[in-house]
Amino acid sequence: MVKISGKTLQDLEFNTILGIITSYSISNLGRNAVKAIVPFDNKKDLLFELHLVNEYLSSFQNENRIPNHHFEEITKDIQLLKIEDSFLEPASFLNIASVSTTVNDLLRFFKKFKEYYSNLYNLSENIEYTKEVIQLIQKVINRFGEVDSNASAELKSIRKEINSVRGSIDASFTKALNHNASSGYLDDIRESIIDNQRVLAVLAMHRRKVKGSLLGNSKTGSIVYIAPEATLKYSRELQNLLYEEKQEVVRILKELTNNIRPYIDLLKDYQAYLTHMDVVASKAKYALHINAILPIISKEKKIFLRDAFHPILLENNKKQSKKTIPQTLELNEKQQIIVISGPNAGGKSITLKTIGLLQLMIQSGILIPVHERSQIHFFDTILTDIGDNQSIENQLSTYSYRLKNMRSFLQRCGNNTLFLIDEFGTGSDPELGGALAETFLEEFYEKKAFGIITTHYANLKVLADELENAVNANMQFDERTLEPLFKLYVGQAGSSFTFEVAQKNGIPFSLINRAKKKVERGKIRLDKTISKLQKERIKLQRTSEGLLKEQHKAKEFTENLSEKENKIQEKLESFQELYDNNQKMLSIGRKINEISNSFFQSNNKKKLMADFMKWITIEKSKYAEKHKTEEKTTKAEKKKIKQQKVETEKKLEEVKNEVLTEVKKIREEKKVKEEKIAKAKADYKFKINDRVRLIDSNSVGTIEKIEKNIATINYGIFTTKSNTNQLELVERGK
C-alpha cells in the first residue's frame, strides 16, 4: 500500500505539474481527472498506465497517428436517462451519437494496429463495439439536430400540411400587399415583421380602410401594423398544426429515449474510456513538451537518475531563455543515504526536490525528463520535510514542528521508503540539535530506508563518512568567483564557504577576522580543509575535462587521417587495377592486329582461324596455370596456419599450468603472512596515545583513555568510545 501524504505533494509542488498537464486536456472531464491524479496504490496498474502514456507518446513520431477523441460531456444526459418518463433533446442525442462514433473509431483503430499499440488495445478490448445506438439516433435525428420528418408518418403528414398552409399565407399576404399598395394605403416600407408574422405597414390615416387585425404602431404613430384579414384564417390553422407537430416530436423523442435507456451502462463506459484517453493524451503531450521518457524499471531496489531535470525549473528557464543544469544521482543498497552539504543558494534544495518530484511523477503514471539509461524503483512511502515548517495555527515553532515530523518519519519509515529532508537538524542549538539529528539519521539508516538530506552540520558529514552505506556530496562552486555551478559531486562533503561568501557580499575583512576568532580553531581548520579539497577537486576536474577534450580531438584527427589513408590506398589499388586491365587490353589488341594484318596480306581464312585458336589456347593455359598455383599456395598457407595454431595452444597451456603453480605458492605464502599479522594484532595491547581507527572506517583518532577494554578516542572535533576488539592500529603511541 503506497503512503504518500498531501504534505509531500505540496512540498514537491506536484499540483503545479498537474496544472500544466491540464492545459493539454481537450475536455472538462479530462481536466478534472488530471487535477485528481495521485500516486498509484497498485504497481501493476501503474506499469500499465506508464506504458499507455509511452505508447501514445510514440504515436507522435510515426505515421499511424491516433484518431481524434474529442467529445462533449454526456453526464447530465445519462442522469436524465435514469429518470422514468423523461426525454432527451435532439442536441443531447447528437452528443451521444458523437461519443459512440468516436469510441467505435478508436476501437477499430487499435484493433488494426494492436501490434504498435498493444497496451492501448488492451485498454479498449473490454469496451463493447456497437452501432445500434448510432443507428437508433440517426433514424430519428438529422445532422442539423432536428427530428427528421421521416421519423413517423404522422410527423411527415403534419409538416406537409404546415408547408401548404405557409404557402397559402404567403400567397394571401402578397395579394393583400399588392391591393393596398396600389390603393396608396401603405407606407414606403410596405411591410414589417411582428411576433414572427408578416404585417402591412399602413399609413395611420388609412387604417380603417384596410381589413385585418391591428397588431401595433410605430413610435411616431404615423404607421400602424395590420395583419390582413385573409391571412388570419390561415395563421390560426398554422398555430394548430405547429402544436400538433410539437406533440408528435415529443412523442418521438420519448420513444427514442426509451430505446436508448437500456444502453446507460454502455454510455458510462464510453465516457469513462474517452476521459481516460484524454488523461493519457494530456500526459503524453506534456512528456513531448519537456522531452520526457519512460526510464528502465529496476527490479532491484535502486534509483539511477542520469541527466535529470526539475520540470518546473526547466519550464521557467525556457521562458527566460536560461540554461538548466541537469543532475545525475544514484541510490542503491551500497549507497542508501546521500548527505549534501555546501553553501546556501548552491542548488542543494532544488536537487532534493528534483529527485522527489520525479519520483512522485513516475509513481503517478507521468513520464519524466531524464536520460534513457536512467533506472527507477517504486517506493511504498515517500516522506518529505522541506521549507519553513512554522505552524501558526498550532502555535508551534519551526523546531517543534520538525520534531513532530521526525516522530511521524520514525513511525512510517521502512525498508522501501524514500525520505527527503532539507536543512536537517536546524532550528535548535547546533550542538544539541546536531546530536539529535545524528541519532535520527542512524535510525533511518538501520531501517534500510533510502534518503537524501541537506545540512550544514559537521557531525552529520562525519557520520555519513563513517557509515558504510552512506556518502557525502556537495554542490560545486567556482573557486575564484564563488558562483554556484549547480552540479552535484558525490563522494566528498562540501564546505559552507561561510567567511568567503560573507567577504564576497561586502562584509568588512576586520569583522570576518573577529568572527573567525570566536569559532573553534578545529572547526575552522576542518571547514578550510574541506574547502581546499573542494577547490583542488574542481581544478583536477577541469584539467581532466580539458584532457578528455584534447584526447577526443586527437582521436578524431587520427581517425580522419586513417580514413584519408584508406581512401588513398583504395584509389591507388583502383588505378593499379585499371592500369593492368589497360595493359592487358593493349596486349590483346596488338595480337588481334597482328593476326588481322597477316590475314589481309595472305587472305587465307584457314591460317587466320588456326592462328586465332592457337593464341586462345595459349592464353587459356596461362590462365589455368595461374589459378592452379594460387590454389596450391592457399592450401599450403591454410595447413601452415593450422599447425601454428596447434603449437600456440600447446604453449599457452604450458604457460597456464606454470602460472597456476606460482599463484598457489603466492596464495599459501600470503595466507601464512596474514595469519601472522592477525595473531600479532590480536596479541597487541592498545595503549594511550596510540593512533587507531574503527574497522572498515577511514577516520583516524588518538586513544585518550582505556578502561576495561573500552577506549576513549579523540577525533579532534569530537570524541567517541569503542571496544578495543573493534579497533585497528594505525601508529603506535610515542
C-alpha positions in Angstrom: 0.0 0.0 0.0 1.5 3.3 -1.1 1.6 6.0 1.6 2.2 9.5 0.3 0.7 12.4 2.2 -0.8 15.6 0.9 2.1 17.5 2.6 4.6 15.6 0.5 2.6 16.5 -2.7 2.6 20.1 -1.5 6.3 20.2 -0.6 7.3 18.9 -4.0 4.9 21.2 -5.9 3.2 18.2 -7.5 -0.1 20.2 -8.1 1.9 22.7 -10.3 2.8 19.8 -12.6 -0.9 18.7 -12.8 -1.9 22.3 -13.5 0.4 22.3 -16.6 -0.8 18.9 -17.8 -4.5 20.1 -17.6 -3.6 22.7 -20.3 -3.2 19.8 -22.8 -6.6 18.2 -22.0 -9.4 18.6 -24.6 -12.4 18.0 -22.3 -13.7 19.2 -18.9 -13.9 15.7 -17.6 -10.2 15.1 -18.7 -9.1 18.3 -16.9 -10.9 17.3 -13.7 -9.4 13.8 -13.9 -5.9 15.2 -14.3 -6.4 17.5 -11.3 -7.4 14.4 -9.2 -4.2 12.4 -10.1 -2.4 10.9 -7.1 0.3 8.2 -6.9 -0.9 4.7 -7.8 -1.5 2.2 -5.0 -1.0 -0.8 -7.3 2.3 -1.4 -9.1 0.6 -3.4 -11.9 -1.9 -0.6 -12.6 1.0 1.9 -12.5 3.1 0.0 -15.0 0.1 -0.3 -17.3 -0.6 3.4 -17.2 3.1 4.3 -17.9 3.1 2.0 -20.9 -0.2 3.6 -22.1 1.4 7.1 -22.0 4.6 5.8 -23.6 2.7 4.3 -26.5 0.7 7.4 -27.0 3.9 9.4 -27.0 5.4 7.2 -29.7 2.3 7.9 -31.9 3.6 11.5 -32.4 6.7 10.1 -34.2 5.1 7.5 -36.5 2.6 7.5 -39.4 -0.1 5.7 -37.5 -1.5 8.7 -35.6 -4.2 8.0 -33.1 -7.6 9.4 -34.2 -9.1 12.5 -32.6 -11.0 11.6 -29.4 -12.7 14.9 -28.6 -16.1 14.5 -27.0 -18.9 16.5 -25.4 -19.7 15.6 -21.8 -22.9 13.5 -21.5 -23.1 13.1 -17.7 -26.3 15.1 -17.4 -27.9 13.2 -20.3 -27.0 9.9 -18.6 -28.6 11.2 -15.4 -31.8 12.2 -17.3 -32.0 8.8 -18.9 -32.3 7.2 -15.4 -35.5 9.2 -14.7 -38.7 7.5 -15.8 -40.9 9.2 -18.5 -38.1 11.8 -19.2 -36.9 12.5 -22.6 -33.7 14.0 -24.2 -33.5 16.9 -26.5 -32.2 16.4 -30.1 -28.9 18.1 -29.3 -28.3 15.5 -26.4 -28.9 12.6 -28.9 -26.4 14.2 -31.3 -23.8 14.2 -28.4 -24.5 10.6 -27.6 -24.1 9.6 -31.2 -20.9 11.5 -31.5 -19.4 9.8 -28.4 -20.4 6.4 -29.7 -18.9 7.1 -33.1 -15.6 8.4 -31.6 -15.3 5.3 -29.4 -16.0 3.0 -32.4 -13.4 4.8 -34.4 -10.8 4.2 -31.7 -11.8 0.6 -31.2 -11.4 -0.1 -34.9 -8.0 1.8 -35.0 -6.5 -0.1 -32.0 -7.7 -3.4 -33.3 -6.0 -2.7 -36.7 -2.7 -1.5 -35.1 -2.6 -3.7 -32.0 1.0 -4.7 -32.7 2.0 -1.0 -32.5 -0.2 -0.1 -29.6 -0.6 -3.3 -27.6 -1.4 -1.7 -24.2 -3.9 0.9 -25.7 -5.5 -2.1 -27.5 -5.8 -3.9 -24.2 -7.4 -0.8 -22.6 -10.1 -0.8 -25.4 -10.5 -4.6 -25.6 -13.3 -4.7 -22.9 -15.2 -1.8 -24.4 -18.2 -3.0 -26.5 -18.2 -2.2 -30.2 -21.8 -1.5 -31.4 -23.5 0.7 -33.9 -27.0 0.2 -32.5 -27.1 3.4 -30.5 -25.9 5.4 -33.5 -28.4 3.8 -35.9 -31.3 4.4 -33.5 -30.5 8.1 -33.2 -29.8 8.6 -37.0 -33.2 7.2 -37.8 -34.8 10.0 -35.8 -32.4 12.9 -35.6 -30.8 14.5 -38.6 -27.4 16.1 -38.8 -28.8 19.6 -38.1 -30.0 18.4 -34.6 -33.7 18.3 -35.6 -36.3 15.4 -35.5 -36.4 14.2 -39.1 -39.7 14.3 -41.0 -39.4 10.6 -41.8 -39.3 9.7 -38.1 -43.0 8.9 -38.3 -45.8 9.1 -40.9 -47.8 11.4 -38.7 -45.0 13.9 -38.4 -44.4 13.8 -42.2 -48.1 14.5 -42.9 -48.3 17.3 -40.3 -45.2 19.0 -41.8 -46.5 18.7 -45.3 -49.7 20.5 -44.2 -47.7 23.1 -42.4 -45.7 23.8 -45.6 -49.0 24.0 -47.6 -50.6 26.5 -45.1 -47.4 28.6 -45.1 -47.7 28.8 -48.9 -51.3 29.9 -48.6 -50.3 32.6 -46.0 -47.6 33.9 -48.3 -49.9 34.0 -51.3 -52.8 35.7 -49.4 -50.4 38.3 -47.9 -48.8 39.1 -51.2 -52.3 39.6 -52.7 -53.3 42.0 -49.9 -50.0 43.8 -50.1 -50.4 44.5 -53.8 -54.0 45.6 -53.5 -53.4 48.1 -50.6 -50.1 49.3 -52.2 -52.0 50.2 -55.4 -54.7 51.9 -53.4 -52.0 54.1 -51.7 -52.7 52.9 -48.2 -49.2 51.7 -47.4 -46.1 53.5 -46.2 -42.9 53.3 -48.3 -41.6 50.3 -46.3 -44.8 48.5 -47.3 -44.4 45.6 -44.7 -42.8 44.6 -41.4 -42.5 41.6 -39.0 -44.2 41.4 -35.6 -44.2 38.3 -33.5 -42.7 36.3 -36.4 -45.7 37.3 -38.5 -45.7 39.5 -41.7 -47.8 42.6 -41.4 -48.8 45.5 -43.6 -47.2 49.0 -42.8 -50.4 51.1 -43.2 -50.4 54.9 -43.0 -52.3 55.8 -39.9 -54.8 57.9 -41.9 -55.9 54.9 -43.9 -56.1 52.3 -41.1 -59.9 51.9 -41.3 -59.8 51.2 -45.0 -57.6 48.1 -44.5 -59.4 45.0 -43.2 -57.4 43.0 -40.7 -56.1 42.8 -37.1 -54.2 45.7 -35.7 -51.0 44.4 -34.1 -49.1 47.7 -33.3 -47.8 51.0 -34.5 -44.6 53.0 -35.0 -43.0 55.2 -32.3 -44.3 58.4 -34.0 -47.7 56.9 -34.6 -47.7 57.6 -38.3 -47.7 53.9 -39.2 -49.9 51.1 -38.0 -49.2 47.5 -38.5 -52.1 45.3 -39.6 -52.3 41.6 -40.3 -54.6 41.2 -43.4 -57.9 39.5 -42.7 -57.3 37.0 -45.5 -54.1 35.7 -43.7 -55.6 35.4 -40.2 -57.6 32.3 -41.0 -54.5 30.6 -42.3 -52.4 31.8 -39.3 -54.8 30.2 -36.9 -54.7 26.9 -38.8 -50.9 27.1 -38.8 -50.8 27.5 -35.0 -52.9 24.4 -34.6 -50.6 22.4 -36.9 -47.5 23.7 -35.1 -49.0 22.5 -31.8 -49.7 19.1 -33.3 -46.1 19.0 -34.7 -44.7 19.7 -31.2 -46.7 17.0 -29.6 -45.7 14.5 -32.2 -42.0 15.5 -31.8 -42.2 15.0 -28.0 -43.8 11.6 -28.5 -41.0 10.6 -30.9 -38.3 11.9 -28.6 -39.8 9.9 -25.6 -39.9 6.8 -27.8 -36.2 7.3 -28.8 -35.2 8.0 -25.2 -36.8 4.7 -24.1 -34.9 2.9 -26.9 -31.6 4.4 -25.7 -32.3 3.9 -22.0 -31.0 0.2 -21.9 -27.6 1.5 -23.0 -26.9 3.6 -19.9 -24.1 1.4 -18.7 -22.5 1.3 -22.1 -22.6 5.1 -22.4 -21.0 5.4 -18.9 -18.2 3.0 -20.1 -17.8 5.1 -23.3 -17.5 8.4 -21.4 -15.1 6.9 -18.8 -12.9 5.4 -21.7 -12.7 8.7 -23.5 -11.9 10.5 -20.3 -9.0 8.1 -19.6 -7.8 8.6 -23.2 -7.9 12.3 -22.7 -5.8 11.9 -19.5 -3.3 9.6 -21.2 -3.0 12.0 -24.2 -2.5 15.0 -21.9 0.4 13.2 -20.1 1.9 12.3 -23.5 1.7 15.8 -24.9 3.3 17.1 -21.7 6.0 14.5 -22.0 6.7 15.6 -25.6 6.9 19.2 -24.4 9.6 18.5 -21.7 11.3 15.7 -23.6 10.3 13.1 -21.0 10.7 9.3 -21.3 9.9 6.1 -19.5 13.1 5.1 -17.7 14.1 1.5 -17.1 12.0 0.0 -14.3 14.5 -1.7 -12.0 13.6 -5.0 -10.3 16.2 -4.4 -7.6 16.0 -1.6 -5.1 17.9 1.1 -7.0 17.5 4.6 -8.3 19.8 5.9 -11.0 18.8 9.3 -12.5 21.1 10.5 -15.2 20.7 14.0 -16.6 17.6 14.6 -14.6 15.8 17.9 -14.9 13.4 19.6 -12.5 10.4 20.0 -14.8 9.1 23.3 -13.2 12.6 24.8 -13.2 13.0 23.7 -16.8 9.8 25.3 -17.9 10.6 28.6 -16.1 14.1 28.7 -17.5 12.8 28.1 -21.0 10.6 31.1 -20.7 13.6 33.2 -19.6 15.9 31.7 -22.2 18.1 30.3 -19.4 20.1 27.1 -19.5 19.0 24.4 -17.0 21.8 22.2 -15.5 20.7 18.5 -15.2 21.7 16.4 -12.1 22.9 12.8 -12.0 22.4 10.8 -8.8 22.3 7.2 -7.7 20.8 5.4 -4.6 21.3 1.7 -4.1 21.9 -0.8 -1.3 25.6 0.3 -1.1 24.7 4.0 -1.2 21.3 4.3 0.5 21.7 7.8 2.0 23.4 10.9 0.5 24.3 13.9 2.7 24.5 17.0 0.6 26.4 20.0 2.1 27.8 23.3 0.9 26.8 27.0 0.8 23.3 28.3 0.5 22.0 29.2 -2.9 24.1 26.5 -4.4 21.3 24.2 -5.6 21.1 21.7 -2.7 17.3 22.1 -2.2 16.5 22.1 -5.9 18.5 18.8 -6.3 16.5 17.3 -3.4 13.2 18.5 -4.9 14.2 17.2 -8.4 14.6 13.6 -7.1 11.4 13.8 -5.0 9.2 15.4 -7.8 10.4 13.0 -10.5 9.7 10.0 -8.1 6.2 11.3 -7.5 5.6 11.9 -11.2 6.7 8.4 -12.2 4.6 6.8 -9.4 1.6 8.8 -10.8 1.9 7.5 -14.3 3.7 10.6 -15.7 6.9 10.3 -17.8 10.0 12.2 -16.6 12.8 14.3 -18.2 15.8 12.0 -17.7 18.4 10.1 -19.8 17.1 6.9 -21.4 19.5 4.8 -19.4 18.1 6.0 -16.1 16.6 3.5 -13.7 13.7 3.9 -11.3 12.3 2.0 -8.3 8.8 2.2 -6.8 8.6 3.2 -3.1 5.8 2.4 -0.7 6.4 5.6 1.2 7.8 9.0 0.3 8.5 11.3 3.3 9.5 15.0 3.0 10.5 17.8 5.3 11.2 20.8 3.1 10.9 24.5 3.6 9.8 26.7 6.6 7.6 24.5 8.7 6.4 27.0 11.3 2.8 26.3 12.2 0.9 29.5 13.2 -2.4 27.6 13.6 -1.0 25.2 16.2 1.4 27.8 17.7 4.4 25.6 17.0 8.0 26.8 16.4 9.9 25.5 13.4 11.9 23.1 15.5 8.8 21.8 17.4 7.1 21.2 14.0 10.2 19.4 12.7 10.4 17.2 15.8 6.7 16.2 15.3 7.5 15.5 11.7 10.5 13.3 12.7 8.3 11.3 15.0 6.0 10.7 12.1 9.0 9.7 9.9 10.2 7.2 12.5 6.8 5.6 12.7 6.3 5.4 8.9 9.8 4.7 7.8 10.6 1.2 6.4 13.0 -0.6 4.1 11.0 0.6 1.0 10.9 4.3 2.0 12.4 7.3 0.3 12.9 10.3 2.7 14.0 13.8 1.7 14.9 16.3 4.4 16.1 19.9 3.7 18.4 21.6 6.2 18.4 18.5 8.5 18.8 19.3 12.2 18.3 23.1 12.0 16.0 25.1 14.3 17.8 24.4 17.7 21.1 24.6 19.4 23.7 23.5 16.8 25.5 21.0 19.1 22.4 19.5 20.7 20.2 19.7 17.6 23.0 18.2 15.6 23.3 15.3 18.0 19.6 14.5 17.8 19.7 14.8 14.0 22.6 12.3 14.0 20.5 9.8 16.1 17.6 10.2 13.7 19.8 9.6 10.7 21.2 6.4 12.3 17.6 5.2 12.8 16.8 5.8 9.1 20.0 4.0 8.2 19.2 1.0 10.4 15.7 0.7 8.8 17.4 0.4 5.3 15.5 3.4 4.0 16.8 5.4 1.0 17.2 9.1 1.5 18.8 12.4 0.7 19.4 15.2 3.2 20.9 18.6 3.0 22.8 20.0 6.0 25.5 22.4 7.3 26.3 20.3 10.4 29.8 18.9 10.5 28.8 15.9 12.7 26.4 14.7 10.0 29.1 14.9 7.4 31.4 12.9 9.6 28.6 10.3 10.3 28.0 9.9 6.5 31.7 9.3 6.1 31.7 6.6 8.8 28.5 4.7 7.8 29.3 2.0 5.3 26.3 2.6 3.0 26.1 6.4 3.3 28.0 9.0 1.3 28.7 12.7 1.4 28.1 15.0 -1.6 28.4 18.7 -2.4 27.2 21.3 -4.9 30.1 22.6 -6.9 31.2 26.2 -6.8 33.7 28.3 -8.9 36.7 28.6 -6.6 37.5 32.1 -7.9 34.1 33.8 -8.1 32.3 31.5 -5.6 29.4 31.5 -8.1 27.4 28.2 -7.9 27.8 25.7 -10.8 24.6 23.8 -9.9 26.4 20.5 -10.4 26.3 17.7 -7.8 29.5 15.9 -6.9 29.1 12.7 -4.9 31.9 11.4 -2.7 33.0 14.4 -0.7 31.4 16.8 1.8 31.1 20.4 0.8 32.4 23.5 2.6 29.9 26.1 3.6 32.3 28.8 2.4 30.8 30.9 5.2 33.5 33.5 5.5 34.3 33.5 1.8 30.7 34.2 0.9 30.5 36.9 3.6 33.6 38.6 2.1 32.2 38.3 -1.4 29.0 40.1 -0.2 30.9 43.1 1.1 31.3 42.3 4.8 34.4 44.1 6.1 37.5 41.9 6.4 38.1 43.1 10.0 34.7 41.8 11.1 35.3 38.5 9.4 38.6 38.1 11.2 36.8 38.8 14.6 34.2 36.2 13.7 36.9 33.6 12.9 38.5 34.2 16.4 35.2 33.4 18.1 34.9 30.0 16.4 36.8 26.8 17.5 40.1 26.5 15.6 39.4 22.9 14.9 36.1 23.6 13.1 37.7 26.4 11.0 40.5 24.1 10.1 38.1 21.3 9.1 36.0 23.7 7.0 39.1 25.2 5.5 40.5 21.7 4.7 37.1 20.7 3.1 37.1 24.0 1.1 40.7 23.5 0.0 39.9 19.9 -1.1 36.8 21.0 -2.9 38.8 23.7 -4.8 41.6 21.2 -5.7 39.0 18.7 -6.9 37.3 21.3 -9.1 40.8 22.2 -10.6 41.5 18.5 -11.3 38.1 18.0 -12.7 38.6 20.9 -15.1 42.0 19.6 -16.1 40.6 16.2 -16.6 37.8 17.6 -18.8 40.3 19.6 -20.8 42.5 16.4 -21.3 39.5 14.4 -22.4 38.5 17.1 -24.9 42.1 17.1 -26.3 42.1 13.3 -26.4 38.8 13.3 -28.2 40.2 15.8 -30.8 43.4 13.8 -31.2 41.3 10.6 -31.7 39.1 12.4 -34.3 42.2 13.7 -36.1 43.8 10.2 -36.1 40.5 8.7 -37.4 40.4 11.3 -40.2 44.0 10.6 -41.2 43.3 6.9 -41.2 40.2 7.4 -43.3 42.1 9.5 -45.8 44.9 7.0 -45.9 42.4 4.2 -46.6 40.7 6.2 -49.4 44.1 7.0 -51.0 45.1 3.3 -50.8 41.8 2.3 -52.4 42.3 4.8 -55.2 45.9 3.5 -55.8 44.6 -0.1 -55.9 41.9 1.0 -58.3 44.4 2.8 -60.5 46.7 -0.2 -60.5 43.8 -2.5 -61.5 42.8 -0.1 -64.2 46.4 0.1 -65.5 46.7 -3.7 -65.5 43.5 -4.0 -67.4 44.6 -1.4 -69.9 47.9 -3.2 -70.4 46.1 -6.5 -70.9 43.7 -4.9 -73.4 46.6 -3.3 -75.3 48.3 -6.7 -75.5 45.1 -8.4 -76.8 44.7 -5.5 -79.3 48.2 -5.9 -80.6 47.8 -9.7 -81.0 44.5 -9.3 -82.8 46.0 -6.5 -85.0 49.0 -8.9 -85.9 46.6 -11.7 -86.8 44.4 -9.3 -88.9 47.4 -7.9 -90.8 48.6 -11.5 -91.6 45.1 -12.3 -93.0 44.9 -9.1 -95.0 48.3 -10.0 -96.7 47.6 -13.7 -97.4 43.7 -13.7 -97.5 44.0 -17.2 -96.0 40.9 -17.9 -93.8 42.3 -21.3 -92.6 45.5 -19.7 -91.4 43.5 -16.9 -89.7 41.4 -19.4 -87.7 44.5 -21.6 -86.9 46.5 -18.5 -85.6 43.5 -17.3 -83.6 42.8 -20.7 -82.0 46.5 -21.2 -81.2 46.6 -17.8 -79.4 43.4 -18.6 -77.5 44.8 -22.0 -76.4 48.0 -20.3 -75.1 46.0 -17.7 -73.1 43.8 -20.4 -71.6 46.7 -22.5 -70.4 48.3 -19.4 -68.9 45.0 -18.6 -67.0 44.7 -22.2 -65.8 48.3 -22.4 -64.6 48.0 -19.1 -62.7 44.8 -20.2 -60.8 46.3 -23.6 -60.1 49.3 -22.0 -58.5 47.1 -19.7 -56.4 45.0 -22.7 -55.2 48.2 -24.6 -54.2 49.5 -21.6 -52.3 46.2 -21.2 -50.5 46.2 -24.8 -49.3 49.8 -24.7 -48.1 49.1 -21.5 -46.2 46.0 -23.0 -44.5 48.0 -26.0 -43.4 50.7 -23.8 -42.1 48.2 -21.6 -40.1 46.5 -24.7 -38.6 49.9 -26.1 -37.5 50.9 -22.8 -35.9 47.6 -22.6 -34.1 48.1 -26.1 -32.5 51.6 -25.1 -31.4 50.4 -21.8 -29.9 47.6 -23.5 -28.0 50.1 -26.1 -26.6 52.5 -23.3 -25.4 49.5 -21.4 -23.8 48.5 -24.5 -21.9 52.1 -24.9 -20.6 52.3 -21.2 -19.5 48.9 -21.5 -17.9 50.0 -24.5 -15.8 53.2 -22.7 -14.7 51.2 -19.6 -13.7 48.7 -21.6 -11.7 51.5 -23.3 -9.8 53.1 -20.0 -8.9 49.7 -18.5 -7.9 49.1 -21.4 -5.5 52.5 -20.7 -3.9 51.9 -17.0 -3.6 48.4 -17.6 -2.0 49.9 -20.0 0.5 52.7 -17.5 1.5 50.1 -14.7 1.7 47.8 -16.8 3.9 50.7 -17.6 6.3 51.6 -13.9 6.4 48.0 -12.7 7.1 47.7 -15.3 9.9 50.9 -13.9 11.5 49.7 -10.3 11.2 46.2 -11.2 12.6 47.9 -13.0 15.5 50.2 -10.0 16.2 47.1 -7.7 16.1 45.2 -10.0 18.4 48.1 -10.1 20.9 48.7 -6.4 20.8 47.6 -4.4 23.9 46.4 -0.9 23.0 48.0 2.0 24.9 47.2 5.6 25.4 48.3 7.9 22.5 48.1 5.0 20.0 46.6 6.3 16.7 43.7 3.9 15.7 40.7 3.7 13.5 37.5 1.7 13.7 37.5 -1.4 11.5 36.1 -0.6 8.0 36.4 3.2 8.8 38.7 5.8 7.3 38.7 8.3 10.2 41.8 8.2 12.4 41.8 9.2 16.1 44.0 9.1 19.2 43.3 6.9 22.3 43.0 9.2 25.4 41.9 6.6 27.9 41.3 2.8 28.3 39.0 1.3 30.9 38.1 -2.4 30.8 38.8 -2.8 27.1 36.7 0.4 26.4 38.8 3.0 24.7 38.0 6.7 24.5 39.1 8.0 21.1 39.7 11.7 20.2 39.0 12.7 16.6 39.8 16.4 17.0 36.4 17.9 16.8 34.6 15.2 18.9 35.3 12.0 20.9 33.8 8.6 21.0 34.1 5.3 22.8 34.6 1.8 21.4 35.6 -1.7 22.4 39.3 -2.4 21.6 38.2 -5.5 19.6 36.7 -3.1 17.1 39.9 -1.1 16.7 42.7 -1.2 14.1 46.2 0.1 14.9 47.5 2.8 12.6 50.5 4.1 14.5 52.0 3.2 17.9 51.9 5.9 20.6 55.2 7.7 21.4 
